[in-house]
Amino acid sequence: MRVPHPRSPVRSRPRSLAGQLFAMQVVLVAVVVAGCALFAYVSGKSQARDAATHRARATTQAVADSPSVREAIRSGDPSKRLQPYAERVRRDTGVTFVTIMDTDGRRWTHPDPDKIGKRFVGHIGPALKGRTFDETYTGTLGPSVRVVTPVREAGSGGPDGQGRIIGLVSAGIAVDAIGRQVSSQLTAILAVAGGALALGAVGTYVINARLRRHTHGMNAAELSSLYEYHQATLHAVREGLLLLDGQGRVSLINDGARLLLGRDGKEPLVGRRVANLGLPPALTEALLGTESRVDEVHLTGERVVVVNTAPVDDGEEQHGMVVTLRDHTELRALAGELDSVRGFAEALRSQAHEAANRLHTVVSLIELGRVAEAVRFATEELELAQALTDRVVSAVREPVLAALLLGKAAQAKERGVELTLSPDSAVDDMAGLPGRDLVTVLGNLIDNAVEAVSPAGQVTVTVRRTHSPAPGQLVLRVTDNGPGLPRDAGARLFERNWTTKPGQGHGIGLALVRQTAGRHGGEVEARDLPGGGAEFEVRLPLHQEAHSGEVLR
C-alpha cells in the first residue's frame, strides 16, 4: 500500500452530494428559524408596547370621565379623595402609576405619597390644549410608556364646545414591565425555534441519509461524470437497449434500439407505449410479456432482430422490463450464403463419389473389351451432367445466383427431386439488387419446395427480367408438384413461426422472403396450381440499370 509523503498534503475527497445538501439545508433551516424568531421578537416587542399604550390610554380616559374625579377636583382637598381612588385603579388595571394633577402639573396622586404636591415629570402641553397623547419618558419611577389626557368640567362652556379643563390624568407602564413581558414571550419563542430547528435537522438528516443511499455516497462531480459516461455508453454500443416501465411505456432507448426497431432518431419515444409504436404483433407481444425470453428471432420492417428480455420485479410486483436487441440481418444473409456454399460443396462431394463409381464402370468395360459400350456410357453421363450447368450459366449471368441454383439442384437430386430451370428463364444482370437478398429469397423458396415434394418430386425455377413497368422487374418463381398450400394458411403463410413442420427452429424462411421483398418494394404471392402443387412468385422492382454481365454486390 502506498503511504502518502508526510510533507505532501493529502487531498481529501469532496463531500458527497447528500452531505452537501445536508449542510446547505441545515444552514437554510437555521437561517429561516432564526429569522422567524427575530421577527417574532421584534413583532412581540412592538405589540407589547402598543398593548401597554392602549391599556394606559383606556385607564386615563376612564379616570378622566369619572364624575367622582370631577367632584373631588372641585373639593377643598382633592388629594384626600383622589389618592385612594387612583391607587385602587392602578392595582385593578395593572399599570405602574396613575397620577391626577392640576393644570399646572402639580400632583394630587402618586404611588409614592412623598411625591404628592410636586410637579409632574413629563410633558403636559398637548393635554392642556385638549388632546390625549402618549410618550415614552423617564420620570420618578424610571422610563415608562405614559398617556396624558385632560379632565373636563361637565357641560359645554369651553371655546370648543366642551367643558373647561380642570385637571389632567396620566397613567403609565414602566418599560421594565414591558421588557419582562417580552422576555417571557422570547423564552417561548426560543423554545419553539429550538424545537423547529431540531425537528428540521432530524428531518433533513433522514431525507439526506436516504439520498446518500440512492447516490451511493457520490459527490456532484462523480454523479455528473457517471451520467456523461452513461450517455456516451448508451450511444456507443451497437446493440439495442430498451427499458420499459410497469405500464409498458418506454423509459429509456438508445440509438441501437432505435435503428433496429426502424424508428427515426429524432422521434420522441420515451413515455410512449410499446403497443403504439407500430411494431410487428409478435415483437410487441414479446416486449410486453411477463416472462424472460432468450435469443428469440423476430422480424421488423427491414431487419432480423434477436430479442432477449428480463423482467424487473421485487418478487411480488413487476416494475418493468429490460430488453436487449441484436442485429442478425447480415448474419442471416451470410448464413444463407454459407448454406448454399455448403450444399454446393456436399453436392460436389457426392458427385465426385458418383464420378468415381462411373469411372470404375468405364474402366471395367474397357478391361472386358467392350470399348464401344464404355464410350457410350461415359458420353451419356457427361452430357446429362453438363446440360443443367450449361443451361444455368447461359440463362443466369449473376454468379452468386447461378451457384445457388447449381447447388440446390445437386441437393435436390440427392433427395430424389428433379430441379429444373424453366425455358423462359433469362437474366443478364441484377440491376440494383444485392446478391445476398436474392440468395435469401430464392434459397428459401427452393428449400420449401424440395421439402414439400420429397421424394421423387419435381421443382421448376423461373428467373427472368421484365421491362414493364419501367425500369423493369426481376421475377423469381418456384413451382412444385407437391400437395399444395395448407388449407388454413391464408395470410398467416408469411408470418414468423407459422410452419407445418414439427419441432422448433422453423417458420422463419417465408417470413424472411416477405421481409426482403418488402425492403426492396417488391411483392410476394403464393397460390395453388390447378393440376396440383404450389407456386410462389416474387417480383422485385429494378431501381437502376447496370451493364450487362456486371456483378453487383
C-alpha positions in Angstrom: 0.0 0.0 0.0 1.3 3.4 -0.9 1.7 5.7 2.0 1.5 9.5 1.3 4.6 11.5 2.0 4.4 13.4 5.3 5.2 16.7 3.7 2.8 16.4 0.8 -0.8 17.4 1.6 -3.4 14.6 1.2 -6.2 15.7 -1.0 -9.4 15.0 0.8 -12.3 13.5 -1.1 -15.0 16.1 -1.8 -18.1 15.9 0.3 -20.8 13.7 -1.1 -23.9 15.3 -2.7 -26.0 14.1 0.2 -23.5 15.7 2.6 -23.5 19.0 0.7 -27.3 19.1 0.6 -27.5 18.3 4.3 -25.1 21.1 5.2 -27.0 23.5 3.0 -30.4 22.5 4.3 -29.2 22.8 8.0 -27.9 26.3 7.3 -31.1 27.2 5.5 -33.3 25.8 8.3 -31.2 27.6 10.9 -31.4 30.9 9.0 -35.2 30.6 8.5 -35.8 29.7 12.1 -33.5 32.5 13.4 -35.2 35.0 11.1 -38.7 33.8 12.2 -37.5 34.1 15.9 -36.1 37.6 15.3 -39.3 38.7 13.5 -41.4 37.2 16.3 -39.3 39.0 19.0 -39.5 42.4 17.2 -43.2 42.0 16.5 -43.8 40.9 20.1 -41.9 43.8 21.4 -43.9 46.2 19.2 -47.2 44.6 20.1 -46.3 44.7 23.9 -45.6 48.5 23.7 -48.8 49.0 21.7 -50.8 47.0 24.2 -49.3 48.9 27.1 -50.1 52.2 25.4 -53.7 51.1 24.8 -54.1 50.0 28.4 -52.7 53.3 29.7 -55.0 55.3 27.4 -58.0 53.3 28.4 -57.2 53.9 32.1 -56.7 57.7 31.7 -59.9 58.1 29.8 -61.9 56.1 32.3 -60.5 58.2 35.2 -61.0 61.5 33.3 -64.6 60.6 32.5 -65.4 59.6 36.1 -67.9 62.1 37.8 -66.4 61.3 41.2 -63.0 62.6 39.9 -64.5 65.9 38.8 -66.3 66.2 42.1 -63.1 65.5 44.1 -61.2 68.1 42.0 -63.7 70.8 42.9 -63.4 69.9 46.6 -61.2 71.7 49.0 -58.7 68.8 49.4 -58.6 66.7 46.1 -55.7 64.5 47.2 -57.6 63.1 50.2 -60.3 61.7 47.9 -58.3 61.1 44.7 -55.3 59.2 46.2 -57.2 56.1 47.4 -59.2 56.1 44.2 -56.1 56.3 42.0 -54.3 53.5 43.8 -57.3 51.3 43.5 -57.5 51.9 39.8 -53.7 51.3 39.5 -54.0 47.9 41.2 -57.1 46.9 39.2 -55.7 47.8 35.8 -52.1 46.7 36.4 -50.5 50.0 35.3 -47.4 51.3 37.0 -48.8 54.6 38.1 -52.0 56.7 37.9 -51.3 60.4 38.5 -54.0 63.0 38.7 -52.8 66.6 38.7 -54.0 70.2 38.3 -53.5 72.2 35.1 -50.1 73.4 36.4 -48.8 69.9 36.7 -48.8 69.6 40.5 -49.7 66.1 41.6 -52.8 65.2 43.6 -52.0 61.5 43.5 -48.9 59.3 43.2 -47.8 55.8 44.1 -45.2 57.4 46.4 -47.1 59.7 48.8 -44.0 61.8 49.2 -44.3 62.9 45.6 -47.8 64.3 46.1 -47.8 68.1 45.6 -44.7 68.1 43.4 -44.7 68.8 39.8 -45.3 66.1 37.2 -42.2 65.0 35.4 -43.1 64.9 31.7 -44.9 66.9 29.1 -48.5 68.2 29.6 -48.7 70.9 26.9 -50.8 68.9 24.4 -53.2 67.8 27.2 -53.7 71.4 28.2 -54.8 72.0 24.6 -57.5 69.3 25.0 -55.6 66.4 23.2 -54.8 63.0 24.6 -51.3 61.9 23.7 -48.7 59.3 24.6 -44.9 59.3 25.0 -42.0 57.3 26.5 -40.4 59.4 29.2 -38.2 58.8 32.2 -40.0 60.0 35.4 -39.6 59.4 39.1 -40.4 55.7 38.6 -37.9 55.3 35.7 -38.6 55.0 32.0 -42.2 54.4 31.2 -44.8 54.5 28.4 -47.4 57.0 29.5 -50.6 58.7 28.3 -51.8 62.1 29.4 -55.4 63.2 28.9 -57.4 66.3 30.1 -60.2 66.2 32.7 -63.0 68.4 31.6 -65.8 70.0 33.6 -69.2 68.7 32.9 -71.1 71.0 30.5 -70.2 72.9 27.3 -68.8 76.1 28.4 -65.4 75.9 26.8 -64.5 77.6 23.5 -64.5 74.2 21.6 -68.0 73.4 22.8 -66.7 71.0 25.5 -66.3 71.5 29.2 -63.4 73.6 30.7 -60.2 71.7 31.5 -59.9 71.4 35.3 -57.2 68.8 35.6 -55.0 66.2 34.0 -54.7 62.4 34.3 -51.6 60.4 33.4 -51.2 56.6 33.5 -48.2 54.7 32.5 -46.5 51.3 32.5 -42.8 51.0 33.2 -40.5 50.0 30.4 -39.1 47.3 32.7 -42.5 45.7 33.0 -42.9 45.7 29.2 -39.4 44.2 28.9 -40.3 41.4 31.4 -43.4 40.6 29.3 -41.4 40.5 26.1 -38.7 38.4 27.9 -41.3 35.8 28.8 -42.5 35.7 25.2 -38.9 35.5 24.0 -38.4 32.4 26.1 -41.4 30.7 24.4 -40.2 31.9 21.0 -36.7 30.5 21.6 -38.2 27.2 22.8 -40.4 26.9 19.7 -37.4 28.0 17.4 -35.2 25.4 19.1 -37.8 22.7 18.6 -38.3 23.7 15.0 -34.6 23.7 14.4 -34.2 20.3 15.9 -37.1 18.8 14.0 -35.8 20.4 10.8 -32.3 19.0 11.4 -33.7 15.5 12.1 -36.0 15.5 9.1 -33.1 16.8 6.9 -30.8 14.1 8.2 -33.3 11.3 7.5 -34.0 12.6 4.0 -30.3 13.0 3.2 -29.5 9.6 4.6 -31.9 8.2 2.1 -30.4 10.3 -0.6 -27.0 9.1 0.3 -28.1 5.5 -0.1 -29.6 6.3 -3.5 -26.5 8.2 -4.7 -24.1 5.7 -3.2 -22.2 8.4 -1.4 -21.0 10.1 -4.6 -20.5 13.8 -4.9 -21.8 16.1 -7.6 -18.8 15.8 -9.8 -18.8 12.0 -9.6 -22.6 11.9 -10.4 -22.1 14.2 -13.4 -19.2 12.1 -14.7 -21.2 8.9 -14.2 -24.1 10.5 -16.2 -21.8 11.5 -19.0 -20.3 8.0 -19.2 -23.8 6.6 -19.1 -24.9 8.7 -22.0 -21.8 8.0 -24.0 -22.1 4.3 -23.4 -25.7 4.2 -24.5 -24.9 6.0 -27.7 -21.7 4.0 -28.4 -23.0 0.4 -28.2 -24.4 -1.0 -31.4 -26.7 -3.4 -29.6 -30.1 -2.1 -28.8 -31.1 -1.4 -25.2 -34.8 -0.7 -24.3 -36.1 -0.2 -20.8 -39.9 -0.4 -20.2 -41.8 0.6 -17.0 -44.6 -1.5 -15.4 -47.2 0.0 -17.8 -45.4 -0.9 -21.0 -44.1 2.6 -21.6 -40.6 3.3 -22.9 -38.4 4.6 -20.1 -35.1 4.5 -22.0 -34.0 3.7 -25.5 -30.5 4.0 -27.1 -29.5 4.7 -30.7 -29.0 1.0 -31.4 -32.6 0.1 -30.4 -34.0 3.0 -32.5 -32.1 1.7 -35.5 -33.1 -2.0 -35.0 -36.8 -1.0 -34.5 -36.8 1.2 -37.5 -37.6 4.4 -35.6 -36.4 7.9 -36.5 -33.6 9.1 -34.2 -35.4 12.4 -33.7 -38.8 10.9 -32.9 -39.6 11.2 -29.2 -40.2 7.7 -27.9 -39.7 8.0 -24.1 -43.1 7.8 -22.4 -44.8 6.2 -25.3 -46.5 2.8 -25.0 -44.8 -0.1 -26.9 -48.2 -1.1 -28.3 -48.4 2.3 -30.1 -45.0 2.1 -31.8 -46.3 0.2 -34.9 -44.1 -2.9 -34.4 -45.0 -6.3 -35.7 -47.5 -8.1 -33.4 -45.2 -10.9 -32.5 -42.4 -8.5 -31.5 -44.9 -6.3 -29.5 -46.1 -9.4 -27.6 -42.5 -10.4 -26.8 -41.7 -6.9 -25.4 -44.9 -6.8 -23.3 -44.6 -10.3 -22.0 -44.1 -11.1 -18.3 -41.6 -13.9 -18.7 -38.0 -13.9 -19.7 -37.2 -14.6 -23.4 -33.8 -15.8 -24.6 -32.5 -15.3 -28.2 -35.9 -15.1 -29.8 -35.7 -14.2 -33.5 -38.1 -11.5 -34.7 -38.6 -9.6 -37.9 -39.1 -5.8 -38.1 -39.7 -3.9 -41.3 -36.2 -4.3 -42.6 -34.2 -6.3 -40.1 -33.9 -9.7 -38.4 -33.6 -9.0 -34.6 -32.6 -11.3 -31.8 -34.6 -10.3 -28.7 -33.7 -11.0 -25.0 -36.0 -9.8 -22.2 -35.7 -9.9 -18.4 -38.4 -8.6 -16.1 -37.6 -6.2 -13.3 -39.5 -7.2 -10.1 -39.2 -7.4 -6.4 -40.7 -10.9 -6.1 -44.2 -9.6 -5.8 -44.8 -7.0 -8.5 -43.3 -6.4 -11.9 -41.9 -2.9 -12.2 -40.7 -3.1 -15.8 -38.7 -5.0 -18.4 -35.1 -4.8 -19.7 -34.9 -5.6 -23.4 -31.7 -6.2 -25.4 -31.7 -6.3 -29.2 -29.1 -7.7 -31.6 -29.0 -7.3 -35.3 -28.9 -10.6 -37.2 -29.8 -9.3 -40.6 -26.4 -9.7 -42.2 -25.7 -12.9 -40.2 -28.9 -14.4 -41.6 -27.8 -13.4 -45.1 -24.4 -14.8 -44.6 -25.8 -18.0 -43.1 -28.0 -18.4 -46.3 -25.0 -17.9 -48.5 -23.0 -20.4 -46.3 -25.8 -22.9 -46.6 -25.7 -22.6 -50.3 -22.0 -23.0 -50.5 -22.1 -25.9 -48.0 -24.8 -27.6 -50.1 -22.8 -27.0 -53.2 -19.7 -28.5 -51.7 -21.7 -31.5 -50.4 -23.2 -31.9 -53.9 -19.7 -31.8 -55.5 -18.5 -34.4 -52.9 -21.4 -36.6 -53.8 -20.9 -36.1 -57.5 -17.2 -36.9 -57.1 -18.1 -40.1 -55.4 -20.6 -41.0 -58.2 -18.0 -39.9 -60.8 -15.5 -42.4 -59.2 -18.1 -45.2 -59.5 -18.8 -44.3 -63.1 -15.0 -44.2 -63.8 -14.6 -47.7 -62.4 -17.5 -48.8 -64.6 -15.9 -47.4 -67.7 -12.5 -48.9 -66.8 -14.2 -52.3 -66.2 -15.9 -52.1 -69.6 -12.7 -51.4 -71.3 -10.9 -54.3 -69.5 -13.7 -56.5 -70.6 -13.1 -55.4 -74.2 -16.4 -53.6 -74.6 -14.9 -50.3 -75.7 -17.9 -49.0 -77.6 -20.2 -49.5 -74.6 -17.7 -47.8 -72.3 -17.6 -44.7 -74.6 -21.4 -44.6 -74.9 -21.8 -44.8 -71.1 -19.2 -42.1 -70.4 -20.7 -39.8 -73.0 -24.3 -40.1 -71.8 -23.3 -39.3 -68.2 -21.2 -36.3 -69.3 -23.9 -34.8 -71.4 -26.5 -35.3 -68.6 -24.4 -33.5 -66.0 -23.3 -30.7 -68.4 -26.7 -29.9 -69.7 -28.0 -28.4 -66.5 -24.8 -26.5 -65.9 -24.8 -25.0 -69.4 -28.5 -24.1 -69.1 -28.0 -22.3 -65.8 -24.8 -20.5 -66.8 -26.3 -19.3 -70.1 -29.6 -18.1 -68.6 -28.3 -16.6 -65.3 -25.4 -14.2 -65.6 -25.3 -13.4 -61.8 -22.5 -15.7 -60.4 -24.0 -15.9 -56.9 -27.5 -16.8 -58.2 -26.1 -19.3 -60.7 -24.0 -21.0 -58.0 -27.1 -21.2 -55.8 -29.2 -22.9 -58.5 -26.5 -25.4 -59.2 -26.0 -26.2 -55.6 -29.8 -26.5 -54.9 -30.1 -28.8 -58.0 -27.4 -31.1 -56.6 -29.1 -31.2 -53.2 -32.5 -31.9 -54.7 -31.0 -34.7 -56.8 -29.7 -36.4 -53.6 -33.2 -36.3 -52.2 -34.7 -37.7 -55.4 -36.1 -34.4 -56.5 -35.6 -33.1 -60.0 -34.9 -29.4 -60.1 -35.1 -27.7 -63.5 -34.8 -24.2 -64.9 -37.8 -23.1 -67.0 -37.1 -22.4 -70.7 -38.2 -18.7 -70.4 -35.5 -18.0 -67.7 -33.1 -15.3 -68.8 -31.4 -12.7 -66.7 -28.4 -10.6 -67.9 -27.8 -8.6 -64.6 -29.4 -8.0 -61.3 -29.6 -4.2 -61.6 -29.8 -2.7 -58.1 -30.4 -5.9 -56.2 -27.8 -7.4 -53.8 -26.8 -11.0 -54.3 -27.4 -11.8 -50.6 -31.0 -10.8 -50.8 -31.5 -12.9 -53.9 -30.0 -15.9 -52.1 -32.3 -15.3 -49.2 -35.4 -15.2 -51.4 -34.7 -17.9 -53.9 -32.9 -20.2 -51.5 -35.8 -20.3 -49.0 -38.4 -20.8 -51.7 -36.5 -23.7 -53.3 -35.8 -25.4 -49.9 -39.5 -25.2 -49.0 -40.5 -26.7 -52.4 -37.9 -29.5 -52.2 -39.1 -30.5 -48.7 -42.7 -30.4 -49.9 -42.2 -32.8 -52.8 -39.6 -35.1 -51.4 -39.0 -37.8 -52.5 -39.5 -38.2 -56.3 -41.0 -34.8 -56.9 -40.3 -32.0 -59.4 -39.4 -28.4 -58.8 -39.2 -25.8 -61.6 -37.4 -22.5 -61.1 -38.0 -19.4 -63.2 -35.6 -16.4 -63.1 -36.3 -13.7 -65.6 -36.3 -10.0 -66.1 -39.3 -8.0 -67.4 -39.1 -4.5 -68.8 -42.5 -3.4 -67.8 -43.2 -1.3 -65.8 -40.0 0.6 -66.4 -37.2 0.2 -65.5 -38.3 -3.4 -65.1 -38.8 -6.2 -62.6 -37.0 -9.3 -61.6 -39.4 -12.2 -61.4 -38.4 -15.2 -59.2 -40.9 -18.1 -59.4 -40.7 -21.6 -57.8 -43.3 -24.2 -58.8 -43.6 -27.7 -57.4 -45.9 -30.7 -58.0 -46.4 -31.4 -54.3 -49.6 -31.4 -52.2 -50.2 -27.6 -52.5 -50.7 -25.0 -49.8 -52.3 -25.9 -46.4 -55.9 -25.0 -46.3 -55.6 -23.0 -43.1 -52.6 -21.0 -44.3 -54.2 -17.8 -45.7 -52.5 -14.6 -44.7 -50.5 -16.4 -42.0 -48.4 -18.2 -44.5 -45.7 -15.5 -44.3 -45.9 -14.8 -40.6 -43.0 -15.7 -38.4 -43.2 -19.0 -36.5 -46.0 -20.3 -38.8 -45.0 -23.7 -40.1 -46.3 -27.2 -40.8 -43.1 -28.8 -39.7 -42.8 -30.4 -36.3 -40.3 -29.2 -33.7 -38.6 -25.8 -33.2 -36.4 -23.7 -35.4 -38.8 -23.5 -38.3 -41.2 -20.9 -39.5 -38.8 -18.1 -40.5 -38.0 -18.8 -44.1 -41.1 -17.4 -45.8 -41.2 -14.5 -43.3 -37.6 -13.6 -44.4 -38.8 -13.8 -48.0 -41.6 -11.3 -47.4 -39.3 -9.0 -45.4 -36.6 -9.0 -48.1 -39.1 -8.4 -50.8 -40.8 -5.6 -48.8 -37.4 -4.0 -48.2 -36.9 -3.6 -51.9 -40.5 -2.6 -52.6 -41.4 -5.9 -54.1 -44.4 -8.3 -53.8 -44.8 -12.0 -52.8 -47.6 -14.2 -54.0 -48.5 -17.8 -53.2 -51.2 -19.9 -54.9 -52.3 -23.4 -55.6 -51.9 -24.8 -59.1 -55.0 -26.3 -60.9 -53.2 -29.6 -61.6 -51.8 -29.8 -58.1 -48.8 -28.3 -56.4 -48.0 -24.8 -55.3 -46.4 -21.7 -56.9 -44.5 -18.9 -55.1 -43.7 -15.8 -57.1 -41.6 -12.8 -56.0 -41.5 -9.6 -58.1 -38.7 -7.2 -57.2 -38.5 -3.7 -58.9 -35.2 -2.8 -60.5 -34.3 0.7 -59.5 -31.1 1.3 -61.5 -29.5 0.0 -64.6 -26.2 -1.8 -64.8 -24.0 -3.0 -67.6 -24.7 -6.5 -68.9 -22.7 -9.0 -67.0 -21.7 -6.6 -64.2 -21.6 -8.3 -60.8 -23.5 -6.3 -58.2 -22.6 -6.7 -54.5 
